[in-house]
Every structure is written in C-alpha cells, then in structure tokens.
Amino acid sequence: MLEVLRSNDFVIISFAQAVLRDAGIDYFLADLHISAAEGSIGAFPRRLQVADGDFRQARRVLQEAGLQAWLAAEGAHLP
C-alpha cells in the first residue's frame, strides 16, 4: 500500500475517504487510533493509503476534488 494523502484535519480525511469511496477505490486509514495516545490534540496526521495499482487514479481523483495540498509526494512512494 502507498500513502496517497496525509492530514490531521478530520474534515479533510473524511472528504478524501468519500472521494475515494465514490471512485470505487479501496483505502486504508493509517494512524486512526493515534488520537487516543495523543489526547485528540491533532498533532499526528492520519494517512490514507491505497493499493499500489490504485495510486495514480487515487491521486487524480483527489486532485480533482481540490485536495492537492494534502497529497503525498508522487515520486516518494514509487519504485
């Protein structure tokens, strides 16, 4: 799985999940339960991850939804 988006804003994460879900792209939300350890102060970002084969499409639909500011660097995860 590759990280496609990172944010500590719950609204951004929720919106990104809806965008991916509507596009039929499965995702995994990493660091979901870190808020229990941090006391819900928002210091640690959550990461949306997608299968390697869905990375480019996920990136495209998230960009089209206006979420480019939160996208992981494209070359950082590709071989």
C-alpha positions as CSV (number, residue, x, y, z in Angstrom):
1,M,0.0,0.0,0.0
2,L,1.1,3.5,-0.8
3,E,0.3,6.7,1.1
4,V,-1.7,9.0,-1.1
5,L,-2.8,11.7,1.4
6,R,-1.9,12.9,4.9
7,S,-3.7,15.3,7.2
8,N,-4.5,15.9,10.8
9,D,-7.8,17.6,9.8
10,F,-10.7,15.2,10.3
11,V,-12.8,17.0,7.7
12,I,-10.2,16.6,5.0
13,I,-9.7,13.0,5.8
14,S,-13.4,12.3,5.8
15,F,-13.9,14.2,2.5
16,A,-10.9,12.3,0.9
17,Q,-12.4,9.0,2.1
18,A,-15.7,9.9,0.4
19,V,-14.0,10.8,-2.8
20,L,-12.1,7.5,-2.9
21,R,-15.2,5.6,-2.0
22,D,-17.2,7.3,-4.7
23,A,-14.4,6.4,-7.2
24,G,-14.5,2.8,-6.2
25,I,-11.0,2.9,-4.8
26,D,-10.4,0.8,-1.6
27,Y,-8.2,2.6,1.0
28,F,-6.8,2.0,4.4
29,L,-6.7,4.8,7.1
30,A,-3.5,4.5,9.0
31,D,-2.9,6.1,12.4
32,L,-6.6,6.2,13.1
33,H,-6.2,5.3,16.8
34,I,-3.2,7.5,17.5
35,S,-5.7,10.2,18.8
36,A,-6.1,8.0,21.9
37,A,-2.4,8.3,22.6
38,E,-2.1,11.9,21.8
39,G,-5.2,13.1,23.6
40,S,-7.0,14.2,20.4
41,I,-4.9,17.3,20.0
42,G,-4.3,16.7,16.3
43,A,-0.6,16.6,16.5
44,F,-0.2,13.4,14.5
45,P,-1.6,13.3,10.9
46,R,-3.7,10.4,9.7
47,R,-2.6,8.8,6.4
48,L,-4.8,7.4,3.6
49,Q,-3.2,4.5,1.8
50,V,-4.3,2.8,-1.4
51,A,-3.1,-0.3,-3.2
52,D,-0.1,0.2,-5.5
53,G,-2.2,-0.2,-8.6
54,D,-4.7,2.4,-7.5
55,F,-2.2,5.1,-6.6
56,R,-2.3,7.2,-9.7
57,Q,-6.1,7.1,-10.1
58,A,-6.5,7.9,-6.4
59,R,-4.1,10.8,-6.8
60,R,-6.0,12.1,-9.8
61,V,-9.5,11.9,-8.2
62,L,-8.2,13.6,-5.0
63,Q,-6.6,16.4,-7.1
64,E,-9.8,16.9,-9.0
65,A,-11.6,17.2,-5.6
66,G,-9.3,20.0,-4.7
67,L,-7.2,18.1,-2.2
68,Q,-3.8,18.6,-3.9
69,A,-2.3,20.4,-0.9
70,W,-2.6,17.2,1.2
71,L,-1.4,14.7,-1.3
72,A,1.8,12.7,-0.6
73,A,4.6,13.4,-3.0
74,E,4.1,11.4,-6.1
75,G,7.7,10.2,-6.6
76,A,8.2,9.5,-2.9
77,H,6.5,6.1,-3.0
78,L,7.1,4.8,-6.5
79,P,10.0,2.5,-7.3
